Amino acid sequence: MEVTQFTSNVPSWLRKHLAAIRRADTVEAGRKGGGEWITPQAYFRDNRGGRSVWVDDAQCQFGAAALEAKRVHLAGIVDREDAEMVRVAKELTTLKRQAAQVVKSLDGHKAAEELARRAVEFADAQAKFPGLKQARVAAGTRWSTLDGQLTEANRNEQRLESEYKEASRALTQAEQKLQQSELECQRQRQASAEKVKDSNQVRSRLPARWRTPERLVELRAEFTNAQQAKLRQQAVQRELDAGTWVTDDTVQERCSLMKIRVDDQALSVEDAKARNASAGEAVGNARGKYIEVLRATARRYRRTIVELGELAGVTVEAEPPHLDNDDTTLAQAGLHVKFNFDGKAAIGLNDGEASGGQQVMKSLILLVGLLKDEETPGGFVFIDEPFAHLDVRNIQLVSHFLRSTRAQYLLTTPITHNVEVFEPAEIMLVTSTKVAGERWAPPIAVVQRRLDGDARKAA
């Protein structure tokens, strides 16, 4: 069934019979497997024994496969007949060639009779053959020598003719260039004469002090070449043509007054530079003192957060910032703080490894540290719901820390049954929302923790 495909319905017994037959690649493989089997070469084995069930393509009777098999079979017959005709044609060609050879053999018998009649003539030719052969060899050698000399002569003739043409062309080009050079020299000579004439005329109109050797040296140093001087002249001429010039006779007097004012302003500028230098020095000194204050503040803040960490049971590590009198260094300076909660690895402020309680503790240490110094125990802090999302243990740790800081703080928290939330508070204000239909919200309830004797005395 694995190699059979039906295009229409067949009896069930035929399907069962074909399904019971196993396909084997070789006879040995079929014998090892047992049962009914058949090979690709149509060797079939069942309980009655083995036999070949091969059917030639031409014997197929039904269906499109039978027609295709017959077509292939007939095409094979045609191919074999064509091959046979080719073989017969080759044999016919061979027989014709053999017949031609037989005819030539018969002609050879006639040539033998001719040789016999002309034997004396052939003997005389045979006697003369060595001399003629030697003469032919000599003539061939001579001909080869002369042919080589002729070839070399033709090659030399071609080379000389090419060189002659090249020399003639170069000579013609040289004559043309010479004529062009002569014409160009004449034009340049005339142009130079015109320039010399114009230069002499311009020179004669210049003041005598402009034509001294010293002034000429200064002009060469200022303009480098004539083109630069010409460009400067054109720029001055454009300024003269487009500018607005004073024609008052008192312009020179006013110019002198302006020079005096410019000199006075120059002195004022020098004084301002001196004052600016002094102010810059003062600013530098003030900046240095400010940096010292920053260093002291950073050291005090570092010491404060370390102490607060000890109150919270947390090891705080703070690397002091690098502060120099430099804008870039000051802009990049910062206090790097790390916290160690469990004695294992220190974590930074924004590390995602910290729990919710640890994050709150870090923030409170840094916040209270900003408000605490030698004179102020911790300042006043407003904290919005610090116990949100914390478990009971972390609420206890945060409450203990707040009470240990001696800071004043205001906490907000929703109403809860967890009394640990209210542990750090001494006074609690309970607010409620306005009830529907009422004009006012309920009054604020005040709850104050009862203090023992020692705590009351301390208060």
PEFEN-V508929 format. One line per field, one symbol per residue. psi: psi as a letter, one per 40 degrees, with the letter a starting at -180 (. if undefined). burial: + if it has 16 or more other ideal C-beta (glycine too) atoms within 10 Angstrom, else -. A space follows every 50 residues. Layout:
psi->???
burial->???
//
This chain:
psi->deehhieiiiiddddddddehihhdidddddddiahiiidefhhhaeeai ihfhhideehdiiddddddddddddddddddddddddddddddddddddd dddddddddddddddddfdddddddddedddddddddddddddddddddd dddddddddddddddddddddddddddddddddddddddddddddddddd ddddeiiddeeiddddddddddediddddddddddddddddeihiheiee dddddddddddddddddddddddddddddddddddddddddddddddddd dddddddddddefhhhhhhiihhighdddddeiihhhihhdeeciiiade heeiidddddddddddddddehaddhdeahhhhhgeeheiiddddddddd dddeeeihihiiiihieheddedeidhhhhiiihiheidiiiihhhhhhh iadddddd.
burial->--------------------+--+-----+------+++---+++----- ------------------+------------------------------- -------------------------------------------------- -------------------------------------------------- -------------------------------------------------- ----------------------------------------+------+-- ++-+++-++-++-+-+-+--+--------+--+---+++-+-----+--- ---+--++++++-++++++-++-----+--+-+--++--+---++-+++- ++--+-+-+-+-+------++++++------------------------- ---------
//
